[in-house]
Amino acid sequence: MTVGDMVGLIRDQTRPESAPLTPELKMHMASAITPLWRATEATLEKTGMPPPYWAFAWPGSQAIARLVLDSPALVRGRRVLDFAAGGGLIAMACARMGAARVIAVDIDPIAEVALALNAKLNRLAIQTSHHDIVGQALREIDLVLAGDVFYERALAQRILPWFHQLAKAGKTVLVGDPGRAYLPSTGIEPIATYTVPTSMELEDRETKDTTVWKVLAD
Ligand SMILES: C[S@@+](CC[C@H](N)C(=O)[O-])C[C@H]1O[C@@H](n2cnc3c(N)ncnc32)[C@H](O)[C@@H]1O
């Protein structure tokens, strides 16, 4: 799939809209999950593309983005990574509130294209990558933010020790999570909780209480 095909898929299947908790920012979002999932599935069979997580602002990223928009001192002048960025809502909130540098990384190549389009839509400067950086020391980063990353056992098992190492190295590591299955029960402390409006179709609930947690050194 070429970058042009990806831009076409994103533009065909989404509309620029704001997530409920972040009216200040717009992103290319799917209003209904089914048609997009089908469109991506057709491509998926041919290319092994993952599901289109990037087309939704998951509760975890909405909570962190809200925290950043309300507390700019958290990011102002700092070098920030939005890890597993999806559509890049957290990255956009950081760029809007004066972070010195914002990098958004997601291993899904379509997410990388979507988040670049989203940054442009909001006239924000965000560096993007789809490389797998798990385990790296991130010497150029002060703050690591990750929305909704504890939904899958294998991913959780890989990132948790890495997050603790980064915290031990003096970085601030915050995760936003609505109580996913693999959220750890220790080694994190709550910073803020938000009630995030969600759709029955995506979450089987009309709202999800979502907490921003600080990852401790151990
Ligand atoms: C549930 S989505 C969350 C997206 C966004 N952070 C949000 O909250 O809206 C999880 C994302 O993790 C990404 N992901 C999974 N494994 C990853 C890895 N090793 N490195 C970077 N991103 C990864 C997926 O591609 C997907 O976009």
The ligand as an SDF file (V2000), in Angstrom:
LIG
                    3D

 27 29  0  0  0  0  0  0  0  0999 V2000
   -5.7170    1.2330   21.3830 C   0  0  0  0  0  0  0  0  0  0  0  0
   -4.6260    2.0500   20.3050 S   0  0  0  0  0  0  0  0  0  0  0  0
   -4.3120    3.5630   21.1980 C   0  0  0  0  0  0  0  0  0  0  0  0
   -3.9820    4.7240   20.2780 C   0  0  0  0  0  0  0  0  0  0  0  0
   -3.8460    6.0810   20.9720 C   0  0  0  0  0  0  0  0  0  0  0  0
   -2.7240    6.0970   21.9010 N   0  0  0  0  0  0  0  0  0  0  0  0
   -5.1260    6.4430   21.6770 C   0  0  0  0  0  0  0  0  0  0  0  0
   -5.2040    6.2590   22.9140 O   0  0  0  0  0  0  0  0  0  0  0  0
   -6.0650    6.8910   21.0020 O   0  0  0  0  0  0  0  0  0  0  0  0
   -3.0890    1.1760   20.5240 C   0  0  0  0  0  0  0  0  0  0  0  0
   -2.0260    1.5600   19.5010 C   0  0  0  0  0  0  0  0  0  0  0  0
   -0.7980    0.8940   19.8570 O   0  0  0  0  0  0  0  0  0  0  0  0
   -0.0710    0.7230   18.6640 C   0  0  0  0  0  0  0  0  0  0  0  0
    1.0470   -0.2050   18.9280 N   0  0  0  0  0  0  0  0  0  0  0  0
    0.9950   -1.5210   19.2000 C   0  0  0  0  0  0  0  0  0  0  0  0
    2.2460   -2.0190   19.3950 N   0  0  0  0  0  0  0  0  0  0  0  0
    3.1100   -0.9740   19.2720 C   0  0  0  0  0  0  0  0  0  0  0  0
    4.5340   -0.8210   19.3500 C   0  0  0  0  0  0  0  0  0  0  0  0
    5.3400   -1.8570   19.6250 N   0  0  0  0  0  0  0  0  0  0  0  0
    5.0760    0.3910   19.1280 N   0  0  0  0  0  0  0  0  0  0  0  0
    4.2790    1.4450   18.8540 C   0  0  0  0  0  0  0  0  0  0  0  0
    2.9270    1.3820   18.7520 N   0  0  0  0  0  0  0  0  0  0  0  0
    2.3510    0.1920   18.9560 C   0  0  0  0  0  0  0  0  0  0  0  0
   -1.1410    0.2040   17.7150 C   0  0  0  0  0  0  0  0  0  0  0  0
   -0.7480    0.2850   16.3680 O   0  0  0  0  0  0  0  0  0  0  0  0
   -2.3200    1.1270   18.0750 C   0  0  0  0  0  0  0  0  0  0  0  0
   -2.3680    2.2580   17.2390 O   0  0  0  0  0  0  0  0  0  0  0  0
  1  2  1  0
  2  3  1  0
  2 10  1  0
  3  4  1  0
  4  5  1  0
  5  6  1  0
  5  7  1  0
  7  8  2  0
  7  9  1  0
 10 11  1  0
 11 12  1  0
 11 26  1  0
 12 13  1  0
 13 14  1  0
 13 24  1  0
 14 15  1  0
 14 23  1  0
 15 16  2  0
 16 17  1  0
 17 18  1  0
 17 23  2  0
 18 19  1  0
 18 20  2  0
 20 21  1  0
 21 22  2  0
 22 23  1  0
 24 25  1  0
 24 26  1  0
 26 27  1  0
M  CHG  2   2   1   9  -1
M  END
$$$$
